Amino acid sequence: MSTELETEIYEEVERRRNFAIISHPDAGKTTLTEKLLLYGGAIHEAGSVKARRAQRKATSDWMAMEQQRGISITSTVLQFEYENCQINLLDTPGHQDFSEDTYRTLSAADNAVMLIDVAKGLEPQTRKLFEVCKMRGIPIFTFVNKLDRPGREPLELLDEIEQELKLQTYAVNWPIGMGDRFKGVLDRQQQQIHLFERSAHGSKEAANTIVNLGDAKIEELLEQDLYYQLKSDLELLDGVGPELDVDLIHQGKMTPVFFGSAMTNFGVELFLNNFLQYALKPGSHESSLGEVPPTYPDFSGFVFKLQANMDPKHRDRVAFIRVCTGRFEKDMTVSHARTGKTVRLSRPQKLFAQERESIDEAYPGDVIGLNNPGVFAIGDTIYTGKKIEYEGIPYFSPELFAILRNPNPSKFKQFQKGITELREEGAVQIMYSVDESKRDPVLAAVGQLQFEVVQYRLENEYGVETLLEPLPYSVARWVQGGWEALEKVGRLFNTTTMKDSMGRPVLLFRNEWNTTQLQQDHPELKLTAIAPVSGQTSTS
C-alpha cells in the first residue's frame, strides 16, 4: 500500500465521528436528531414528526406508521458535514419493542448519546440501552433535554446517573433557570454564558448572546436569583465534582453532561461542538485476524442492518455496511466471508433517511447503503485481500410467539417474499414447525409492536393481509450442539421443538419454570438464550 493512500485513510479517519442516540420513548430523540441536522446544515428548517410538509424536512422517521404515531421503530443513517468533520448519525428505534434492532445499530457505533428527559430522569429503556453500551465499552455523552419545561434539579440528575449507572459525570455546560425561566447555559470550559432567544417553534437556529462569566453586564441580563443560583451551583461543581478526563470518557467510565432543549434549540450547537472535540474517532475492531486498526490497508466492513422497501417505488433492499478498514470504492469487487462468494458492490449510496446520494468512496467510520440482491445477512463481513471476519451479531431470546397465516392462497408468492425480506432485515425472528405438514411461519418477537409492524408492512408493501394466532410460549432456547445433541436426549416433555430460519433447533417453553425443569432433568443438554451468531449454521 502506498504511503500516499495510507496518509489519505489516516486523515479521513481523523475527521470522522460516528454515534447513535439512545433514549426512552418520548425523551425527544427525533427532535434532537432534527436539530443536530439543522445545525449541521443538512436541513434548513426543522418540523415536527407529525406535521412535516416538505420532503426535505422528513429526516429519520420515514415509515408511514412511524410518522402517524410519532415514534421511531426502524433505524436509519444520517450523514452530514460539520466543521470539516464527516458525521454519521445512526438513528435507533425509540420503542422498547425494538431494542434488538438498537443493539445491532450500536454494534456499528463508536459513541452513544444518552438522551434524558429533565422531568423524568433515567427511565427503563435508557437503563437497558446503557447496559448494551457498557457491554460494548463505548463512550457515552449525556444530553438532558426539555429544560424549557419544569423538571428535576440538575444536581439531582447528575447524582442519579452516578448512583444508578456507576458512571462519573462531568457537566460541560450548566443550565440557567428552567421551564419559562430557562435563559441559557454556562459553558464551563470557556467560562462563557450563552443566553438564547426563542425562535419560531425552534425551526431556525437559536439566536445567541455570549457573555464572559465575570462581565458586569450579566447582572443586567440575568435576574438576580438566577445569577446567584448559578454561582452557588458552580462553587459546588468546582469544589466536589471531578475534572474532565478524556481518557475516562473514551473508556466509557465518565459521561460529559450537556443541558438544553432540542425543541427550542437551546444548547444543541454547544453540544455538537464539544462532541466533535471529545468523541472517539473510528478505532480498531476485533476480527479473525486479531484486532485490526482502521488504517489496515485492505477494505473491510460488516452488515449491521438490512432494510426492505425504503423506497416503495423501487421495491429496493438496502444493506447497511459499517466500513471498518481501508478505503471503499464504487464498483469494487469484494469477498463475502460467510459464503466465500465474490460480490461486486455497485450503486453504493450515502444515506439521508429516505433520500439517497450515490458515492464514489467511503472510509472507516462511514456507513454506506448497498443494494442487496439477497446476498447479505446481518453480521456478514465483506473484505478485499486476506480473509477477515468480524464477530457476528447475535439474536436474543424472543418472548412473544404467534403463527402467521395467509388466508388468501392466490397471494402465496407475495407472502413468501415478504416473510423472507422482513426476516432478512431482522424485523422479527421467524421459526418453523418440525412437523412438515405445518407450513405456516411462527413469528417470534421481543414486543407486540413488532407483530403489528410485520402485518402492517406485509399489507402495505407486499399487498398481503394476514391473520395472527398467538401461541402460549414465553421463552425460547437454542440447543448447543444442534440436532445431534437433541437426538441423543430422546423425548422431551413440556416443550415444543421448532427450527429457526437457519434450520437450527429451538425449544419453546410456556414459562421459565418449565425451562429450569427440563435443564434439571437433562443437564447434558446445553441451552442458550442467544442464537449462535450468523455463519454458524446447523441443518435439520
Secondary structure, 3 states (H helix, E strand, C coil): CCHHHHHHHHHHHHCEEEEEEEECCCCCHHHHHHHHHHHCCCCCCCCCHHHCCCHHHCCCCCCHHHHHHCCCCCCCEEEEEECCEEEEEECCCCCHHHHHHHHHHHCCCCEEEEEEECCCECCHHHHHHHHHHHHHCCCEEEEEECCCCCCCCHHHHHHHHHHHHCCEEEECEEEECCHHHCCEEEECCCCEEEEEECCHHHCCCCEEEEEECCCCCHHHHCCHHHHHHHHHHHHHHHHHCCCCCHHHHHCCCEEEEEECECCCCECHHHHHHHHHHHCCCCCCEEECCEEECCCCCCCEEEEEEEEECCCCCCCCEEEEEEEEECCEECCCEEEECCCCCEEECCCCEEEECCEEEECCEECCCCEEEEECCCCCCCCCEEECCCCCCECCCCCCCCCEEEEEECCCHHHHHHHHHHHHHHHHCCCCEEEEECCCCCCCCEEEECCHHHHHHHHHHHHHHHCCCCEEEECCCCEEEEECCHHHHHHHHCCCCCCEEEEECCCCEEEEECCHHHHHHHHHHCCCCCEECCCCCCCCCCCC
